[in-house]
């Protein structure tokens, strides 16, 4: 299969979308698939307004046309709704090449936080973008239900995975965290307004709070919460050691579509506390034992009151958290991705035969 992957989110960005795409690309390559990557590093870029670490391709339309005409993919997967995503979408429609898309990011809610406008103002843009897609890949069942209510009904599941050789309960613990008064509460991710970090940092709970990550809100939060340990961005073994050093992983986001960091923390044996919203509720379930595949004992806790969720998570055994995290793998997630791609190609073949 000749596949093209078009994405506005790519290395050196550090986020769940990039990690998901990188891991999937590696799996696809290992299975012998040919993948042409259409990524920002192939274009002149400018910083995204308000988020300088994310760079967007400038006027990529004609460059993308040349790239895709040359590689002649059978199908294109469009991961993001940015300049590259729109340009790749236009090429597919003009050439009659099927494409799938993905709903990784709650763009309307993120835009609402940054502009002060209602999220409803931005939803028609997303509906238009995904309407001609053969399938919209979503990470959770509740997100699929939500999108159906928005008129985006042609969704297919594409979960997430982790590298179990890296994210595991056994191994060193981050030295800067082991010296802190316990319990140690950790958050990992982009330090940005839409992540709702204030709900975690202002929670009235005992112990020490640690934040791993970088982003536009970092300096402001450092000034407002001087008692919090901000470690900056970590990766690889150092990131895994931070997960292991925490007694509880706190995920206060209300806007994530999944939360890759949640399953990374679980796999390291760290119980998770979160709100019962799309993403964590699809991983933990209402009772903390999972959703589609369940484990005997809770690996985390969800509650409308984040402080109550933290208190419940701190009572969970680390081995039970690891058992829930162990359910996720990139092999399984890539199987889902390939089923969606194959279904889109089959639909295209069927339409061509009917037209003939």
C-alpha positions as CSV (number, residue, x, y, z in Angstrom):
1,X,0.0,0.0,0.0
2,X,1.3,3.5,-0.9
3,X,0.1,5.9,1.8
4,X,0.8,9.6,2.3
5,X,0.7,11.1,5.8
6,X,0.0,14.8,5.9
7,X,0.3,16.6,9.3
8,X,1.0,20.1,10.7
9,X,2.1,18.5,14.0
10,X,5.6,17.0,13.7
11,X,9.0,16.8,15.3
12,X,10.6,18.6,17.1
13,X,7.2,19.3,18.7
14,X,6.7,17.2,21.8
15,X,3.0,16.3,22.3
16,X,0.6,13.3,22.1
17,X,-0.2,13.9,18.4
18,X,3.5,13.8,17.3
19,X,4.2,10.8,19.5
20,X,1.2,8.9,18.1
21,X,2.1,9.7,14.5
22,X,5.8,8.8,15.0
23,X,5.0,5.5,16.6
24,X,2.4,4.6,14.0
25,X,4.8,5.5,11.2
26,X,7.4,3.2,12.7
27,X,4.9,0.4,12.9
28,X,3.8,0.9,9.3
29,X,7.3,0.9,8.0
30,X,8.2,-2.3,9.9
31,X,5.2,-3.9,8.3
32,X,6.5,-3.0,4.8
33,X,4.1,-0.2,3.9
34,X,5.4,2.8,1.9
35,X,4.6,6.1,3.6
36,X,5.3,9.5,2.2
37,X,5.4,12.1,5.0
38,X,4.2,15.6,4.3
39,X,5.4,17.5,7.3
40,X,6.3,21.1,8.3
41,X,10.0,20.5,8.1
42,X,9.7,20.3,4.3
43,X,8.4,23.9,4.0
44,X,9.2,27.4,5.1
45,X,7.5,27.9,8.4
46,X,6.4,30.7,10.7
47,X,5.6,30.5,14.5
48,X,2.0,29.8,15.4
49,X,0.6,33.0,17.0
50,X,0.7,32.7,20.8
51,X,2.7,29.4,20.6
52,X,6.1,30.0,19.1
53,X,7.3,26.5,19.6
54,X,4.8,25.3,17.0
55,X,5.7,26.3,13.5
56,X,3.2,26.3,10.6
57,X,3.9,25.8,6.9
58,X,3.6,28.9,4.9
59,X,1.5,28.6,1.7
60,X,2.2,24.9,1.3
61,X,-0.5,24.3,-1.4
62,X,1.7,24.1,-4.5
63,X,4.6,22.3,-2.8
64,X,2.1,19.7,-1.5
65,X,0.7,19.2,-5.0
66,X,4.1,18.5,-6.4
67,X,5.0,16.1,-3.6
68,X,1.7,14.2,-3.8
69,X,1.7,14.1,-7.7
70,X,5.3,12.7,-7.5
71,X,4.6,10.0,-4.9
72,X,1.1,9.1,-6.3
73,X,-0.4,7.6,-3.1
74,X,-3.3,5.3,-3.2
75,X,-4.7,7.1,-0.1
76,X,-3.8,10.0,2.1
77,X,-4.2,10.2,5.9
78,X,-4.6,13.8,7.0
79,X,-3.9,14.1,10.7
80,X,-4.5,17.8,11.4
81,X,-6.7,20.7,10.2
82,X,-3.8,23.2,9.7
83,X,-2.3,24.6,6.5
84,X,-0.8,21.2,5.4
85,X,-4.0,19.4,6.2
86,X,-6.2,21.8,4.1
87,X,-3.7,21.7,1.2
88,X,-3.6,17.9,1.2
89,X,-7.4,17.8,1.4
90,X,-7.6,20.0,-1.6
91,X,-5.2,17.8,-3.6
92,X,-7.2,14.7,-2.8
93,X,-10.5,16.3,-3.9
94,X,-9.0,17.6,-7.1
95,X,-7.4,14.2,-8.0
96,X,-10.2,11.9,-6.8
97,X,-7.8,10.2,-4.3
98,X,-9.6,9.0,-1.1
99,X,-8.4,10.3,2.3
100,X,-9.0,9.6,5.9
101,X,-8.7,12.2,8.6
102,X,-8.3,12.3,12.3
103,X,-9.7,14.3,15.2
104,X,-6.8,14.6,17.5
105,X,-7.4,18.1,18.9
106,X,-10.4,20.0,20.1
107,X,-9.6,23.0,17.9
108,X,-12.9,24.8,18.6
109,X,-12.4,24.7,22.4
110,X,-8.7,25.6,22.1
111,X,-9.5,28.5,19.9
112,X,-12.2,29.6,22.3
113,X,-9.7,29.7,25.2
114,X,-7.3,31.8,23.2
115,X,-9.7,34.2,21.4
116,X,-12.5,34.6,23.9
117,X,-15.0,33.6,21.2
118,X,-17.5,30.8,21.6
119,X,-16.4,27.4,20.5
120,X,-19.6,27.2,18.4
121,X,-18.1,29.8,16.1
122,X,-15.3,27.4,15.1
123,X,-17.2,24.1,14.8
124,X,-18.5,24.7,11.2
125,X,-14.9,24.9,10.0
126,X,-14.2,21.4,11.5
127,X,-17.5,20.0,10.0
128,X,-16.5,21.3,6.6
129,X,-13.0,19.9,6.8
130,X,-14.0,16.4,7.7
131,X,-17.1,16.1,5.6
132,X,-15.5,14.5,2.5
133,X,-13.2,12.3,4.5
134,X,-13.7,8.5,3.9
135,X,-13.4,8.0,7.7
136,X,-12.6,10.2,10.6
137,X,-10.3,8.3,13.0
138,X,-11.1,9.0,16.7
139,X,-9.4,7.7,19.8
140,X,-12.4,7.1,22.0
141,X,-16.0,6.0,21.9
142,X,-17.3,9.1,23.7
143,X,-15.5,11.3,21.2
144,X,-17.2,9.4,18.4
145,X,-20.6,10.0,20.1
146,X,-19.9,13.7,20.5
147,X,-18.8,14.1,16.9
148,X,-22.0,12.3,15.7
149,X,-24.0,14.9,17.6
150,X,-22.1,17.5,15.6
151,X,-22.9,15.8,12.3
152,X,-19.6,14.1,11.9
153,X,-20.8,10.5,12.0
154,X,-18.4,8.6,9.7
155,X,-15.9,7.8,12.5
156,X,-13.7,4.8,13.1
157,X,-11.7,3.8,16.2
158,X,-8.0,4.4,16.4
159,X,-6.8,4.0,20.0
160,X,-3.3,4.8,21.3
161,X,-0.4,2.7,22.6
162,X,2.9,3.0,24.5
163,X,6.4,1.7,24.4
164,X,6.3,-0.9,27.2
165,X,10.1,-1.3,27.1
166,X,10.3,2.3,28.2
167,X,7.1,2.9,30.3
168,X,7.3,0.2,32.9
169,X,7.0,0.0,36.7
170,X,10.6,-1.2,37.2
171,X,13.4,1.3,36.9
172,X,14.9,4.4,38.4
173,X,12.9,7.2,39.8
174,X,13.6,10.8,39.1
175,X,16.0,12.1,41.8
176,X,14.6,15.6,42.0
177,X,11.2,14.1,42.9
178,X,12.3,11.4,45.4
179,X,13.5,14.0,47.8
180,X,10.1,15.8,47.9
181,X,7.6,15.4,50.8
182,X,5.0,12.9,49.8
183,X,2.6,12.2,48.4
184,X,4.2,13.4,45.1
185,X,1.6,14.5,42.5
186,X,2.6,14.9,38.9
187,X,1.3,16.3,35.7
188,X,3.0,15.9,32.3
189,X,2.0,17.7,29.1
190,X,1.8,21.0,27.3
191,X,1.8,23.9,29.7
192,X,-0.9,25.9,28.1
193,X,-4.2,27.6,29.1
194,X,-6.4,24.9,27.6
195,X,-4.9,22.2,29.8
196,X,-6.6,23.6,32.9
197,X,-3.5,23.2,35.0
198,X,-4.7,25.7,37.6
199,X,-7.3,23.1,38.8
200,X,-4.4,20.9,39.7
201,X,-2.0,23.5,41.0
202,X,-4.6,25.2,43.3
203,X,-6.1,21.9,44.6
204,X,-6.0,21.8,48.4
205,X,-4.3,18.4,48.8
206,X,-1.3,17.3,50.9
207,X,2.2,16.6,49.5
208,X,4.2,18.1,46.6
209,X,3.2,19.0,43.1
210,X,5.4,18.5,40.0
211,X,4.9,19.7,36.4
212,X,6.8,18.2,33.5
213,X,6.5,20.1,30.2
214,X,6.9,23.4,28.4
215,X,4.5,25.9,26.8
216,X,3.2,29.4,26.7
217,X,1.8,29.4,30.2
218,X,5.0,28.2,31.9
219,X,6.5,31.5,33.1
220,X,3.1,32.7,34.4
221,X,2.5,29.5,36.4
222,X,6.0,29.5,37.8
223,X,5.3,33.0,39.2
224,X,1.9,32.1,40.5
225,X,2.8,28.8,42.1
226,X,6.4,29.1,43.4
227,X,6.0,26.0,45.6
228,X,5.5,23.8,42.6
229,X,8.5,22.0,41.0
230,X,8.6,22.7,37.3
231,X,11.1,20.3,35.6
232,X,10.6,21.5,32.0
233,X,10.4,19.0,29.1
234,X,11.5,15.4,29.7
235,X,11.7,12.5,27.3
236,X,12.7,8.9,27.2
237,X,14.0,7.2,30.3
238,X,14.0,10.5,32.2
239,X,10.3,11.0,31.5
240,X,9.6,7.4,32.6
241,X,11.6,8.0,35.8
242,X,9.4,11.0,36.6
243,X,6.2,8.9,36.2
244,X,7.6,6.2,38.5
245,X,8.6,8.8,41.2
246,X,5.1,10.1,41.5
247,X,2.5,8.7,43.8
248,X,-0.4,10.0,41.7
249,X,-0.6,11.4,38.1
250,X,-3.1,14.2,38.0
251,X,-4.8,15.0,34.6
252,X,-7.0,18.1,35.0
253,X,-7.6,18.7,31.3
254,X,-11.2,19.1,30.1
255,X,-10.4,19.3,26.4
256,X,-8.1,16.4,25.4
257,X,-9.5,13.8,23.1
258,X,-7.5,11.0,24.7
259,X,-4.5,11.7,26.9
260,X,-1.5,9.6,25.9
261,X,0.2,10.7,29.1
262,X,-2.5,8.9,31.1
263,X,-1.7,5.5,29.8
264,X,2.1,6.2,30.0
265,X,1.6,7.0,33.7
266,X,-0.5,3.9,34.3
267,X,2.0,1.7,32.6
268,X,4.7,3.0,35.0
269,X,2.5,1.9,37.9
270,X,1.3,5.4,38.8
271,X,-2.5,5.7,39.6
272,X,-4.3,8.5,37.7
273,X,-6.8,11.1,39.0
274,X,-8.9,13.0,36.5
275,X,-12.3,14.5,35.7
276,X,-14.9,12.2,34.1
277,X,-14.6,13.7,30.6
278,X,-13.7,12.4,27.2
279,X,-10.3,10.9,27.2
280,X,-9.7,9.8,30.9
281,X,-13.3,8.4,31.2
282,X,-12.6,6.3,28.1
283,X,-9.4,4.9,29.6
284,X,-10.3,4.6,33.2
285,X,-14.1,4.1,33.0
286,X,-16.4,5.3,35.8
287,X,-15.0,2.8,38.3
288,X,-11.3,3.0,37.2
289,X,-11.2,-0.5,35.9
290,X,-11.2,0.3,32.2
291,X,-13.9,0.3,29.5
292,X,-13.8,-2.2,26.6
293,X,-11.2,-4.5,28.2
294,X,-11.4,-4.3,32.0
295,X,-9.1,-5.2,34.9
296,X,-10.2,-6.6,38.3
297,X,-9.1,-3.6,40.3
298,X,-9.1,0.2,39.7
299,X,-6.0,1.8,38.1
300,X,-7.2,5.3,38.6
301,X,-10.1,7.5,39.8
302,X,-12.4,10.1,38.1
303,X,-14.6,12.6,40.0
304,X,-16.2,15.9,39.3
305,X,-14.2,17.1,42.4
306,X,-10.5,16.7,41.4
307,X,-9.4,16.7,45.1
308,X,-11.7,13.7,45.7
309,X,-10.3,12.0,42.6
310,X,-6.7,12.5,43.9
311,X,-7.6,11.2,47.3
312,X,-9.1,8.0,45.7
313,X,-6.2,7.5,43.4
314,X,-3.7,7.7,46.2
315,X,-5.4,4.6,47.7
316,X,-4.8,2.5,44.6
317,X,-2.1,-0.1,44.4
318,X,0.6,0.6,41.8
319,X,0.4,-2.9,40.4
320,X,-3.3,-2.3,39.6
321,X,-2.5,0.9,37.7
322,X,0.2,-1.0,35.7
323,X,-2.3,-3.7,34.8
324,X,-4.6,-1.2,33.2
325,X,-1.8,0.6,31.4
326,X,-0.6,-2.7,30.0
327,X,-3.7,-3.1,27.9
328,X,-2.4,-0.5,25.4
329,X,0.1,-1.2,22.6
330,X,1.1,0.5,19.3
331,X,0.6,-2.8,17.5
332,X,-3.0,-3.0,18.5
333,X,-3.5,0.7,17.7
334,X,-1.9,0.4,14.2
335,X,-4.1,-2.6,13.5
336,X,-7.1,-0.3,14.0
337,X,-5.5,2.4,11.8
338,X,-4.9,-0.1,8.9
339,X,-8.5,-1.4,9.2
340,X,-9.7,2.1,8.7
341,X,-7.4,2.7,5.7
342,X,-8.4,-0.6,4.1
343,X,-12.1,0.1,4.5
344,X,-11.6,3.5,2.8
345,X,-9.8,1.9,-0.1
346,X,-12.5,-0.8,-0.4
347,X,-15.2,1.9,-0.5
348,X,-13.3,3.7,-3.2
349,X,-13.0,0.6,-5.3
350,X,-16.7,-0.1,-4.9
351,X,-17.6,3.4,-6.0
352,X,-15.4,3.1,-9.1
353,X,-16.9,-0.3,-10.1
354,X,-20.5,1.1,-9.7
355,X,-19.6,4.1,-11.8
356,X,-18.2,1.9,-14.5
